[in-house]
Amino acid sequence: MKKYLRLFALLAALSLVLAACGGETDDTTTTGAPTDTEAPTDTEAPTDTEAPSDTEAPTDTTEGDMGGEVKACQVTDTGGIDDKSFNQTAWKGVEDAMADGLATSDSAFLESTSPSDYEPNINSFIEEGCDLVVTVGFFLGDATAAAAEANPDQLFASIDFPYDPPIDNVAAAVFATADAAFLSGYLAAGVTETGTIATYGGQQIPGAVTDFMDGFVWGARYYNEQNGTEVEVLGWNPEDQTGTFTGDFEDLDNGRNVTQAFVDEGADVILPVAGPVGEGSAALAQEVGDVWVIGVDADWFQTLPEYSEVILTSVLKGMDVAVYEVIRSVSEGTFEGGTRVFTIAENGVGLGPIAEGVDSALVSEIEEIRAALQDGSLVASDLGEG
């Protein structure tokens, strides 16, 4: 049907840093990579990069045991380490750091099977003496803050949860995914044959989920404005912040059901912002035919290759490079608390490879828009107001 062509992958090097840990581990502690799939491998180790000018200034460097190899310990959200999404992508940052001699070979992870695991898993790593505790996902934000305040000498990396005010011993990473999703919305509007596309989320989390959905709608609107079309987007209204959510990030059947409902309404391109739930959308698209899906977080051509014939592209979030950068800062003794926004300007977010057969003129338009978003001559939210 549709085979992929890697025309461009815009995820580049950016990162973040953290250190600390301790505690007894249980039999869920693992030091190896997931065995069934790999996270994206085309991201290079980040170079020294300044945080974007609109990012909150980091707080003073935290004193503590910094320098040399870092024992980095990751606590996952409930999707598990091999979720083919944000947990797995973040763990790739630890693996890359181990490969480069920045993290110790006994760096490990603990999988949370329910929210009640967050606090004990974090405390286990603190007690174990980890240099950096990496917590992945919005839902671990409060547990991370509580642990950081109770253990001021422990270093943490929080992925996808910002802190205001900042916490001195927490390096937080968030991602300006609306820009990358804007490109995917423009692409979706350009390839749809029915004139209807759709998006849905796992849960309505500001920023971490809804930024994808905002950008997708804005991109489709911009395509309509530029081409005189009337492509309709189901599932999300950026102005009202209302739309379709499955209520979770785990149940693939929920993804299938929501996607089937969109297909019944005529949608032929779907952006699921729901972690592993999105695999249900890919499975349904493969069964019904003539439906594209757009991946999120990682390059789905790599993490879900069995669905490559229905993958249009992926909206990339550089969680691996963020984790790598935090580990590197701990290793180099330059760790700083505060929140950093990874943007399209520094390739902290981007669009993955585009499927084979997409019109080359449309691909060129997207590349031009990407460059304009990077240099600031175009602003996605402004372009999507029409």
C-alpha positions as YAML, in Angstrom:
chain: A
units: angstrom
residues:
- id: 1
  name: MET
  ca: [0.00, 0.00, 0.00]
- id: 2
  name: LYS
  ca: [2.18, 2.80, 1.26]
- id: 3
  name: LYS
  ca: [5.87, 2.33, 1.94]
- id: 4
  name: TYR
  ca: [7.91, 4.82, 3.83]
- id: 5
  name: LEU
  ca: [10.58, 7.08, 2.44]
- id: 6
  name: ARG
  ca: [12.81, 8.76, 4.90]
- id: 7
  name: LEU
  ca: [12.86, 12.19, 3.41]
- id: 8
  name: PHE
  ca: [13.77, 13.95, 6.56]
- id: 9
  name: ALA
  ca: [13.88, 13.45, 10.28]
- id: 10
  name: LEU
  ca: [14.14, 16.63, 12.18]
- id: 11
  name: LEU
  ca: [14.87, 15.39, 15.61]
- id: 12
  name: ALA
  ca: [18.36, 16.58, 16.49]
- id: 13
  name: ALA
  ca: [20.47, 16.94, 19.53]
- id: 14
  name: LEU
  ca: [19.22, 18.60, 22.64]
- id: 15
  name: SER
  ca: [19.20, 17.39, 26.13]
- id: 16
  name: LEU
  ca: [18.99, 17.79, 29.84]
- id: 17
  name: VAL
  ca: [20.57, 16.50, 32.98]
- id: 18
  name: LEU
  ca: [20.13, 15.14, 36.50]
- id: 19
  name: ALA
  ca: [21.66, 13.05, 39.24]
- id: 20
  name: ALA
  ca: [20.74, 11.16, 42.42]
- id: 21
  name: CYS
  ca: [19.31, 7.92, 43.72]
- id: 22
  name: GLY
  ca: [19.22, 5.33, 46.43]
- id: 23
  name: GLY
  ca: [17.35, 2.42, 47.93]
- id: 24
  name: GLU
  ca: [16.72, -1.24, 47.62]
- id: 25
  name: THR
  ca: [15.57, -2.41, 44.26]
- id: 26
  name: ASP
  ca: [13.11, -5.18, 43.60]
- id: 27
  name: ASP
  ca: [12.97, -7.64, 40.75]
- id: 28
  name: THR
  ca: [11.59, -4.98, 38.41]
- id: 29
  name: THR
  ca: [14.95, -3.22, 38.38]
- id: 30
  name: THR
  ca: [16.66, -3.75, 35.04]
- id: 31
  name: THR
  ca: [19.85, -2.50, 33.48]
- id: 32
  name: GLY
  ca: [19.29, -3.73, 29.96]
- id: 33
  name: ALA
  ca: [17.45, -2.14, 27.06]
- id: 34
  name: PRO
  ca: [14.01, -3.39, 26.03]
- id: 35
  name: THR
  ca: [14.45, -6.42, 23.83]
- id: 36
  name: ASP
  ca: [11.46, -6.27, 21.50]
- id: 37
  name: THR
  ca: [11.97, -2.89, 19.86]
- id: 38
  name: GLU
  ca: [14.52, -0.15, 19.85]
- id: 39
  name: ALA
  ca: [13.86, 3.50, 20.39]
- id: 40
  name: PRO
  ca: [14.91, 5.82, 17.54]
- id: 41
  name: THR
  ca: [18.60, 5.53, 16.75]
- id: 42
  name: ASP
  ca: [19.12, 8.51, 14.48]
- id: 43
  name: THR
  ca: [19.50, 11.06, 17.25]
- id: 44
  name: GLU
  ca: [23.05, 12.19, 17.83]
- id: 45
  name: ALA
  ca: [24.50, 12.96, 21.22]
- id: 46
  name: PRO
  ca: [23.74, 16.61, 21.87]
- id: 47
  name: THR
  ca: [26.33, 19.29, 21.57]
- id: 48
  name: ASP
  ca: [26.58, 22.24, 23.95]
- id: 49
  name: THR
  ca: [23.48, 24.27, 23.36]
- id: 50
  name: GLU
  ca: [22.01, 27.26, 25.09]
- id: 51
  name: ALA
  ca: [18.49, 26.99, 26.43]
- id: 52
  name: PRO
  ca: [15.97, 28.95, 24.37]
- id: 53
  name: SER
  ca: [15.62, 32.58, 25.33]
- id: 54
  name: ASP
  ca: [12.04, 32.11, 26.49]
- id: 55
  name: THR
  ca: [13.00, 29.30, 28.85]
- id: 56
  name: GLU
  ca: [13.00, 30.00, 32.56]
- id: 57
  name: ALA
  ca: [16.54, 30.71, 33.70]
- id: 58
  name: PRO
  ca: [18.09, 27.77, 35.56]
- id: 59
  name: THR
  ca: [18.70, 28.15, 39.25]
- id: 60
  name: ASP
  ca: [22.15, 28.03, 40.78]
- id: 61
  name: THR
  ca: [24.10, 24.83, 40.35]
- id: 62
  name: THR
  ca: [23.27, 22.36, 43.11]
- id: 63
  name: GLU
  ca: [26.16, 21.31, 45.30]
- id: 64
  name: GLY
  ca: [26.71, 17.60, 45.65]
- id: 65
  name: ASP
  ca: [28.54, 14.62, 44.26]
- id: 66
  name: MET
  ca: [28.94, 15.56, 40.60]
- id: 67
  name: GLY
  ca: [31.58, 14.59, 38.09]
- id: 68
  name: GLY
  ca: [32.65, 11.35, 36.46]
- id: 69
  name: GLU
  ca: [30.38, 8.46, 35.52]
- id: 70
  name: VAL
  ca: [26.80, 8.87, 36.69]
- id: 71
  name: LYS
  ca: [24.57, 6.14, 38.03]
- id: 72
  name: ALA
  ca: [21.32, 7.18, 36.35]
- id: 73
  name: CYS
  ca: [18.13, 5.53, 37.57]
- id: 74
  name: GLN
  ca: [14.85, 5.92, 35.69]
- id: 75
  name: VAL
  ca: [11.35, 5.56, 37.13]
- id: 76
  name: THR
  ca: [8.80, 4.92, 34.39]
- id: 77
  name: ASP
  ca: [5.15, 5.79, 34.20]
- id: 78
  name: THR
  ca: [2.65, 2.94, 33.99]
- id: 79
  name: GLY
  ca: [3.22, 2.24, 30.29]
- id: 80
  name: GLY
  ca: [6.39, 0.31, 31.10]
- id: 81
  name: ILE
  ca: [9.94, 0.59, 29.80]
- id: 82
  name: ASP
  ca: [9.08, -1.03, 26.44]
- id: 83
  name: ASP
  ca: [6.06, 1.18, 25.69]
- id: 84
  name: LYS
  ca: [7.51, 2.13, 22.27]
- id: 85
  name: SER
  ca: [6.87, 5.72, 23.35]
- id: 86
  name: PHE
  ca: [8.00, 8.13, 26.05]
- id: 87
  name: ASN
  ca: [9.33, 5.69, 28.67]
- id: 88
  name: GLN
  ca: [11.38, 3.77, 26.12]
- id: 89
  name: THR
  ca: [12.60, 6.92, 24.40]
- id: 90
  name: ALA
  ca: [13.76, 8.41, 27.71]
- id: 91
  name: TRP
  ca: [15.57, 5.15, 28.57]
- id: 92
  name: LYS
  ca: [17.41, 5.40, 25.27]
- id: 93
  name: GLY
  ca: [18.98, 8.59, 26.63]
- id: 94
  name: VAL
  ca: [20.36, 6.58, 29.55]
- id: 95
  name: GLU
  ca: [21.60, 3.87, 27.20]
- id: 96
  name: ASP
  ca: [23.31, 6.44, 24.99]
- id: 97
  name: ALA
  ca: [24.99, 7.92, 28.06]
- id: 98
  name: MET
  ca: [26.20, 4.47, 29.09]
- id: 99
  name: ALA
  ca: [27.56, 3.87, 25.60]
- id: 100
  name: ASP
  ca: [29.46, 7.17, 25.74]
- id: 101
  name: GLY
  ca: [30.94, 6.51, 29.17]
- id: 102
  name: LEU
  ca: [28.85, 9.16, 30.93]
- id: 103
  name: ALA
  ca: [26.60, 6.75, 32.84]
- id: 104
  name: THR
  ca: [27.62, 3.66, 34.75]
- id: 105
  name: SER
  ca: [26.83, 0.19, 33.49]
- id: 106
  name: ASP
  ca: [24.65, -0.45, 36.55]
- id: 107
  name: SER
  ca: [22.30, 2.38, 35.68]
- id: 108
  name: ALA
  ca: [18.82, 0.96, 36.02]
- id: 109
  name: PHE
  ca: [15.09, 1.46, 35.75]
- id: 110
  name: LEU
  ca: [12.02, 0.61, 37.81]
- id: 111
  name: GLU
  ca: [8.66, 0.20, 36.12]
- id: 112
  name: SER
  ca: [5.59, 1.67, 37.76]
- id: 113
  name: THR
  ca: [2.55, -0.54, 37.34]
- id: 114
  name: SER
  ca: [0.22, 1.97, 39.03]
- id: 115
  name: PRO
  ca: [0.48, 5.52, 40.44]
- id: 116
  name: SER
  ca: [0.98, 4.02, 43.89]
- id: 117
  name: ASP
  ca: [4.41, 2.83, 42.68]
- id: 118
  name: TYR
  ca: [5.76, 6.32, 41.95]
- id: 119
  name: GLU
  ca: [6.81, 7.27, 45.48]
- id: 120
  name: PRO
  ca: [8.28, 3.91, 46.54]
- id: 121
  name: ASN
  ca: [10.18, 3.53, 43.26]
- id: 122
  name: ILE
  ca: [11.69, 6.99, 43.59]
- id: 123
  name: ASN
  ca: [12.59, 6.39, 47.24]
- id: 124
  name: SER
  ca: [14.09, 3.01, 46.40]
- id: 125
  name: PHE
  ca: [16.52, 4.62, 43.99]
- id: 126
  name: ILE
  ca: [17.36, 7.38, 46.47]
- id: 127
  name: GLU
  ca: [18.18, 4.78, 49.11]
- id: 128
  name: GLU
  ca: [20.22, 2.83, 46.56]
- id: 129
  name: GLY
  ca: [22.51, 5.82, 46.07]
- id: 130
  name: CYS
  ca: [21.77, 6.69, 42.46]
- id: 131
  name: ASP
  ca: [23.46, 9.89, 41.35]
- id: 132
  name: LEU
  ca: [20.52, 10.97, 39.22]
- id: 133
  name: VAL
  ca: [16.89, 9.90, 39.46]
- id: 134
  name: VAL
  ca: [15.04, 10.36, 36.15]
- id: 135
  name: THR
  ca: [11.25, 10.44, 36.35]
- id: 136
  name: VAL
  ca: [9.33, 10.17, 33.09]
- id: 137
  name: GLY
  ca: [5.91, 11.62, 32.50]
- id: 138
  name: PHE
  ca: [3.55, 14.30, 33.74]
- id: 139
  name: PHE
  ca: [1.98, 12.08, 36.37]
- id: 140
  name: LEU
  ca: [5.26, 11.66, 38.28]
- id: 141
  name: GLY
  ca: [5.65, 15.43, 38.70]
- id: 142
  name: ASP
  ca: [4.22, 15.74, 42.19]
- id: 143
  name: ALA
  ca: [6.00, 12.66, 43.54]
- id: 144
  name: THR
  ca: [9.27, 13.97, 42.12]
- id: 145
  name: ALA
  ca: [8.81, 17.39, 43.71]
- id: 146
  name: ALA
  ca: [8.05, 15.85, 47.09]
- id: 147
  name: ALA
  ca: [11.11, 13.60, 46.93]
- id: 148
  name: ALA
  ca: [13.34, 16.47, 45.77]
- id: 149
  name: GLU
  ca: [12.24, 18.72, 48.59]
- id: 150
  name: ALA
  ca: [12.72, 15.94, 51.15]
- id: 151
  name: ASN
  ca: [16.18, 15.08, 49.74]
- id: 152
  name: PRO
  ca: [17.84, 18.37, 48.73]
- id: 153
  name: ASP
  ca: [21.20, 16.71, 48.02]
- id: 154
  name: GLN
  ca: [19.69, 14.27, 45.54]
- id: 155
  name: LEU
  ca: [19.61, 15.25, 41.85]
- id: 156
  name: PHE
  ca: [16.56, 14.62, 39.69]
- id: 157
  name: ALA
  ca: [15.55, 14.88, 36.06]
- id: 158
  name: SER
  ca: [11.85, 15.39, 35.44]
- id: 159
  name: ILE
  ca: [10.67, 14.70, 31.90]
- id: 160
  name: ASP
  ca: [7.47, 16.45, 30.76]
- id: 161
  name: PHE
  ca: [6.69, 18.28, 34.00]
- id: 162
  name: PRO
  ca: [7.71, 21.93, 34.53]
- id: 163
  name: TYR
  ca: [8.11, 23.50, 37.97]
- id: 164
  name: ASP
  ca: [7.18, 27.06, 38.86]
- id: 165
  name: PRO
  ca: [8.95, 28.10, 40.96]
- id: 166
  name: PRO
  ca: [11.91, 25.92, 39.96]
- id: 167
  name: ILE
  ca: [13.37, 23.35, 42.33]
- id: 168
  name: ASP
  ca: [17.13, 23.65, 42.76]
- id: 169
  name: ASN
  ca: [17.86, 19.92, 42.54]
- id: 170
  name: VAL
  ca: [15.43, 19.14, 39.70]
- id: 171
  name: ALA
  ca: [16.30, 19.66, 36.03]
- id: 172
  name: ALA
  ca: [12.96, 19.63, 34.22]
- id: 173
  name: ALA
  ca: [12.52, 19.16, 30.48]
- id: 174
  name: VAL
  ca: [9.43, 20.10, 28.49]
- id: 175
  name: PHE
  ca: [8.96, 20.17, 24.73]
- id: 176
  name: ALA
  ca: [7.43, 22.67, 22.30]
- id: 177
  name: THR
  ca: [5.62, 19.95, 20.38]
- id: 178
  name: ALA
  ca: [3.01, 22.29, 18.90]
- id: 179
  name: ASP
  ca: [5.47, 23.40, 16.21]
- id: 180
  name: ALA
  ca: [6.29, 19.85, 15.13]
- id: 181
  name: ALA
  ca: [2.62, 18.85, 15.27]
- id: 182
  name: PHE
  ca: [1.83, 21.92, 13.13]
- id: 183
  name: LEU
  ca: [3.91, 20.36, 10.36]
- id: 184
  name: SER
  ca: [2.06, 17.06, 10.74]
- id: 185
  name: GLY
  ca: [-1.31, 18.83, 10.50]
- id: 186
  name: TYR
  ca: [-0.24, 20.60, 7.32]
- id: 187
  name: LEU
  ca: [0.94, 17.27, 5.91]
- id: 188
  name: ALA
  ca: [-2.26, 15.49, 6.92]
- id: 189
  name: ALA
  ca: [-4.40, 18.16, 5.27]
- id: 190
  name: GLY
  ca: [-2.29, 17.83, 2.15]
- id: 191
  name: VAL
  ca: [-2.68, 14.06, 1.79]
- id: 192
  name: THR
  ca: [-6.28, 13.48, 2.90]
- id: 193
  name: GLU
  ca: [-8.55, 12.16, 0.19]
- id: 194
  name: THR
  ca: [-11.76, 12.55, 2.18]
- id: 195
  name: GLY
  ca: [-11.21, 16.10, 3.41]
- id: 196
  name: THR
  ca: [-11.46, 14.95, 7.03]
- id: 197
  name: ILE
  ca: [-8.65, 14.24, 9.49]
- id: 198
  name: ALA
  ca: [-8.69, 13.64, 13.25]
- id: 199
  name: THR
  ca: [-6.74, 13.66, 16.49]
- id: 200
  name: TYR
  ca: [-7.37, 12.37, 20.00]
- id: 201
  name: GLY
  ca: [-5.53, 12.21, 23.31]
- id: 202
  name: GLY
  ca: [-5.02, 9.74, 26.12]
- id: 203
  name: GLN
  ca: [-5.84, 12.21, 28.88]
- id: 204
  name: GLN
  ca: [-6.29, 15.97, 28.71]
- id: 205
  name: ILE
  ca: [-2.89, 17.07, 30.00]
- id: 206
  name: PRO
  ca: [-1.99, 20.68, 29.15]
- id: 207
  name: GLY
  ca: [1.25, 20.86, 27.22]
- id: 208
  name: ALA
  ca: [2.29, 17.22, 27.25]
- id: 209
  name: VAL
  ca: [-0.80, 16.10, 25.28]
- id: 210
  name: THR
  ca: [-2.84, 19.08, 24.15]
- id: 211
  name: ASP
  ca: [0.12, 20.91, 22.56]
- id: 212
  name: PHE
  ca: [0.27, 18.12, 19.96]
- id: 213
  name: MET
  ca: [-3.43, 18.52, 19.29]
- id: 214
  name: ASP
  ca: [-3.27, 22.32, 19.10]
- id: 215
  name: GLY
  ca: [-0.45, 22.21, 16.58]
- id: 216
  name: PHE
  ca: [-2.15, 19.56, 14.46]
- id: 217
  name: VAL
  ca: [-5.30, 21.67, 14.10]
- id: 218
  name: TRP
  ca: [-3.32, 24.87, 13.46]
- id: 219
  name: GLY
  ca: [-1.32, 23.15, 10.73]
- id: 220
  name: ALA
  ca: [-4.45, 21.93, 8.97]
- id: 221
  name: ARG
  ca: [-5.98, 25.39, 9.17]
- id: 222
  name: TYR
  ca: [-2.87, 26.91, 7.67]
- id: 223
  name: TYR
  ca: [-3.02, 24.42, 4.82]
- id: 224
  name: ASN
  ca: [-6.62, 25.45, 4.17]
- id: 225
  name: GLU
  ca: [-5.63, 29.11, 4.18]
- id: 226
  name: GLN
  ca: [-2.75, 28.57, 1.78]
- id: 227
  name: ASN
  ca: [-4.57, 26.26, -0.60]
- id: 228
  name: GLY
  ca: [-8.20, 27.36, -0.51]
- id: 229
  name: THR
  ca: [-9.35, 24.02, 0.89]
- id: 230
  name: GLU
  ca: [-11.76, 23.15, 3.70]
- id: 231
  name: VAL
  ca: [-10.18, 20.17, 5.41]
- id: 232
  name: GLU
  ca: [-12.07, 19.40, 8.63]
- id: 233
  name: VAL
  ca: [-10.33, 18.29, 11.83]
- id: 234
  name: LEU
  ca: [-12.26, 16.04, 14.22]
- id: 235
  name: GLY
  ca: [-11.41, 15.45, 17.86]
- id: 236
  name: TRP
  ca: [-10.10, 18.80, 19.10]
- id: 237
  name: ASN
  ca: [-10.98, 22.48, 19.35]
- id: 238
  name: PRO
  ca: [-7.96, 24.60, 20.36]
- id: 239
  name: GLU
  ca: [-10.06, 27.62, 21.31]
- id: 240
  name: ASP
  ca: [-12.37, 25.75, 23.69]
- id: 241
  name: GLN
  ca: [-9.74, 23.13, 24.63]
- id: 242
  name: THR
  ca: [-12.36, 20.43, 24.21]
- id: 243
  name: GLY
  ca: [-12.08, 17.18, 22.34]
- id: 244
  name: THR
  ca: [-11.78, 13.41, 22.35]
- id: 245
  name: PHE
  ca: [-9.78, 11.44, 24.95]
- id: 246
  name: THR
  ca: [-9.60, 7.73, 25.69]
- id: 247
  name: GLY
  ca: [-8.96, 8.31, 29.40]
- id: 248
  name: ASP
  ca: [-5.75, 6.29, 29.54]
- id: 249
  name: PHE
  ca: [-2.38, 5.61, 27.91]
- id: 250
  name: GLU
  ca: [-2.43, 1.81, 27.95]
- id: 251
  name: ASP
  ca: [-5.53, 0.18, 26.48]
- id: 252
  name: LEU
  ca: [-5.00, -0.43, 22.74]
- id: 253
  name: ASP
  ca: [-8.67, -1.32, 22.32]
- id: 254
  name: ASN
  ca: [-9.59, 2.22, 23.29]
- id: 255
  name: GLY
  ca: [-7.38, 3.47, 20.47]
- id: 256
  name: ARG
  ca: [-9.04, 1.12, 18.03]
- id: 257
  name: ASN
  ca: [-12.53, 2.17, 19.08]
- id: 258
  name: VAL
  ca: [-11.88, 5.90, 18.87]
- id: 259
  name: THR
  ca: [-10.18, 5.49, 15.51]
- id: 260
  name: GLN
  ca: [-13.06, 3.42, 14.16]
- id: 261
  name: ALA
  ca: [-15.48, 6.19, 15.18]
- id: 262
  name: PHE
  ca: [-13.36, 8.77, 13.34]
- id: 263
  name: VAL
  ca: [-13.12, 6.55, 10.26]
- id: 264
  name: ASP
  ca: [-16.90, 6.16, 10.33]
- id: 265
  name: GLU
  ca: [-17.10, 9.96, 10.16]
- id: 266
  name: GLY
  ca: [-14.84, 10.00, 7.10]
- id: 267
  name: ALA
  ca: [-11.40, 10.66, 8.63]
- id: 268
  name: ASP
  ca: [-8.48, 9.09, 6.75]
- id: 269
  name: VAL
  ca: [-5.54, 10.55, 8.72]
- id: 270
  name: ILE
  ca: [-5.39, 10.11, 12.52]
- id: 271
  name: LEU
  ca: [-2.98, 11.61, 15.09]
- id: 272
  name: PRO
  ca: [-3.25, 9.65, 18.36]
- id: 273
  name: VAL
  ca: [-1.56, 11.47, 21.27]
- id: 274
  name: ALA
  ca: [-1.94, 8.62, 23.70]
- id: 275
  name: GLY
  ca: [1.31, 6.70, 24.04]
- id: 276
  name: PRO
  ca: [0.86, 2.94, 23.52]
- id: 277
  name: VAL
  ca: [-2.89, 3.43, 22.96]
- id: 278
  name: GLY
  ca: [-1.93, 4.83, 19.56]
- id: 279
  name: GLU
  ca: [-0.84, 1.35, 18.45]
- id: 280
  name: GLY
  ca: [-4.53, 0.46, 18.47]
- id: 281
  name: SER
  ca: [-5.07, 3.19, 15.87]
- id: 282
  name: ALA
  ca: [-2.29, 1.77, 13.70]
- id: 283
  name: ALA
  ca: [-3.74, -1.74, 13.93]
- id: 284
  name: LEU
  ca: [-7.20, -0.52, 12.95]
- id: 285
  name: ALA
  ca: [-5.81, 1.55, 10.07]
- id: 286
  name: GLN
  ca: [-3.97, -1.49, 8.77]
- id: 287
  name: GLU
  ca: [-7.13, -3.56, 8.87]
- id: 288
  name: VAL
  ca: [-9.49, -1.11, 7.19]
- id: 289
  name: GLY
  ca: [-7.01, 0.25, 4.62]
- id: 290
  name: ASP
  ca: [-6.74, 3.73, 3.11]
- id: 291
  name: VAL
  ca: [-6.14, 5.31, 6.52]
- id: 292
  name: TRP
  ca: [-2.91, 6.95, 7.65]
- id: 293
  name: VAL
  ca: [-1.70, 7.27, 11.25]
- id: 294
  name: ILE
  ca: [0.83, 9.78, 12.57]
- id: 295
  name: GLY
  ca: [3.09, 8.64, 15.39]
- id: 296
  name: VAL
  ca: [4.11, 10.66, 18.42]
- id: 297
  name: ASP
  ca: [7.18, 10.90, 20.67]
- id: 298
  name: ALA
  ca: [9.39, 8.45, 18.72]
- id: 299
  name: ASP
  ca: [9.80, 7.54, 15.05]
- id: 300
  name: TRP
  ca: [7.14, 4.91, 14.56]
- id: 301
  name: PHE
  ca: [8.90, 3.55, 11.48]
- id: 302
  name: GLN
  ca: [11.51, 2.33, 13.97]
- id: 303
  name: THR
  ca: [9.43, 1.50, 17.03]
- id: 304
  name: LEU
  ca: [6.37, 0.05, 15.23]
- id: 305
  name: PRO
  ca: [7.78, -1.21, 11.91]
- id: 306
  name: GLU
  ca: [5.02, -3.78, 11.57]
- id: 307
  name: TYR
  ca: [2.67, -0.88, 10.77]
- id: 308
  name: SER
  ca: [5.00, 0.93, 8.38]
- id: 309
  name: GLU
  ca: [2.57, 0.73, 5.48]
- id: 310
  name: VAL
  ca: [0.04, 2.95, 7.31]
- id: 311
  name: ILE
  ca: [2.46, 5.34, 9.04]
- id: 312
  name: LEU
  ca: [2.47, 8.78, 7.42]
- id: 313
  name: THR
  ca: [5.11, 10.34, 9.68]
- id: 314
  name: SER
  ca: [5.82, 10.92, 13.39]
- id: 315
  name: VAL
  ca: [5.90, 13.98, 15.62]
- id: 316
  name: LEU
  ca: [9.20, 13.61, 17.46]
- id: 317
  name: LYS
  ca: [9.88, 14.63, 21.06]
- id: 318
  name: GLY
  ca: [13.55, 14.52, 22.07]
- id: 319
  name: MET
  ca: [13.18, 12.91, 25.49]
- id: 320
  name: ASP
  ca: [16.26, 10.79, 24.88]
- id: 321
  name: VAL
  ca: [18.44, 13.79, 24.18]
- id: 322
  name: ALA
  ca: [16.99, 15.63, 27.17]
- id: 323
  name: VAL
  ca: [17.87, 12.74, 29.48]
- id: 324
  name: TYR
  ca: [21.30, 12.43, 27.90]
- id: 325
  name: GLU
  ca: [21.99, 16.12, 28.41]
- id: 326
  name: VAL
  ca: [21.05, 16.02, 32.08]
- id: 327
  name: ILE
  ca: [23.29, 13.02, 32.63]
- id: 328
  name: ARG
  ca: [26.11, 14.79, 30.84]
- id: 329
  name: SER
  ca: [25.70, 17.87, 33.00]
- id: 330
  name: VAL
  ca: [25.96, 15.76, 36.14]
- id: 331
  name: SER
  ca: [29.02, 14.00, 34.73]
- id: 332
  name: GLU
  ca: [30.67, 17.33, 33.95]
- id: 333
  name: GLY
  ca: [29.67, 18.93, 37.25]
- id: 334
  name: THR
  ca: [27.47, 21.57, 35.61]
- id: 335
  name: PHE
  ca: [24.02, 20.39, 36.72]
- id: 336
  name: GLU
  ca: [21.49, 23.19, 37.16]
- id: 337
  name: GLY
  ca: [17.95, 23.05, 38.42]
- id: 338
  name: GLY
  ca: [15.16, 24.74, 36.48]
- id: 339
  name: THR
  ca: [12.95, 24.09, 33.48]
- id: 340
  name: ARG
  ca: [14.20, 23.99, 29.92]
- id: 341
  name: VAL
  ca: [11.94, 24.03, 26.87]
- id: 342
  name: PHE
  ca: [13.22, 22.00, 23.94]
- id: 343
  name: THR
  ca: [12.09, 23.74, 20.75]
- id: 344
  name: ILE
  ca: [12.03, 23.25, 17.01]
- id: 345
  name: ALA
  ca: [14.58, 26.05, 16.71]
- id: 346
  name: GLU
  ca: [17.19, 23.77, 18.26]
- id: 347
  name: ASN
  ca: [15.71, 20.55, 16.88]
- id: 348
  name: GLY
  ca: [14.35, 19.56, 20.29]
- id: 349
  name: VAL
  ca: [11.17, 18.54, 18.49]
- id: 350
  name: GLY
  ca: [10.62, 17.76, 14.83]
- id: 351
  name: LEU
  ca: [8.93, 15.72, 12.16]
- id: 352
  name: GLY
  ca: [10.11, 12.22, 11.39]
- id: 353
  name: PRO
  ca: [10.48, 10.48, 8.03]
- id: 354
  name: ILE
  ca: [7.55, 10.87, 5.63]
- id: 355
  name: ALA
  ca: [5.94, 7.94, 3.84]
- id: 356
  name: GLU
  ca: [6.83, 7.09, 0.29]
- id: 357
  name: GLY
  ca: [4.48, 8.42, -2.33]
- id: 358
  name: VAL
  ca: [3.71, 11.76, -0.71]
- id: 359
  name: ASP
  ca: [3.84, 14.50, -3.33]
- id: 360
  name: SER
  ca: [7.33, 16.00, -3.45]
- id: 361
  name: ALA
  ca: [5.93, 19.52, -3.76]
- id: 362
  name: LEU
  ca: [4.05, 19.06, -0.48]
- id: 363
  name: VAL
  ca: [7.18, 17.74, 1.20]
- id: 364
  name: SER
  ca: [9.09, 20.82, -0.04]
- id: 365
  name: GLU
  ca: [6.39, 23.09, 1.40]
- id: 366
  name: ILE
  ca: [6.70, 21.40, 4.76]
- id: 367
  name: GLU
  ca: [10.47, 21.81, 4.71]
- id: 368
  name: GLU
  ca: [10.07, 25.52, 3.99]
- id: 369
  name: ILE
  ca: [7.57, 25.91, 6.81]
- id: 370
  name: ARG
  ca: [9.85, 24.01, 9.17]
- id: 371
  name: ALA
  ca: [12.71, 26.37, 8.39]
- id: 372
  name: ALA
  ca: [10.45, 29.38, 8.97]
- id: 373
  name: LEU
  ca: [9.27, 28.01, 12.30]
- id: 374
  name: GLN
  ca: [12.89, 27.44, 13.29]
- id: 375
  name: ASP
  ca: [14.01, 30.97, 12.51]
- id: 376
  name: GLY
  ca: [10.88, 32.52, 14.01]
- id: 377
  name: SER
  ca: [9.56, 34.11, 10.81]
- id: 378
  name: LEU
  ca: [6.43, 31.98, 11.23]
- id: 379
  name: VAL
  ca: [4.63, 31.33, 14.55]
- id: 380
  name: ALA
  ca: [2.40, 28.27, 14.61]
- id: 381
  name: SER
  ca: [-0.21, 29.60, 17.02]
- id: 382
  name: ASP
  ca: [-0.60, 32.79, 14.96]
- id: 383
  name: LEU
  ca: [-0.90, 30.83, 11.73]
- id: 384
  name: GLY
  ca: [-3.62, 28.65, 13.18]
- id: 385
  name: GLU
  ca: [-5.94, 31.41, 14.29]
- id: 386
  name: GLY
  ca: [-7.79, 31.65, 11.00]
...
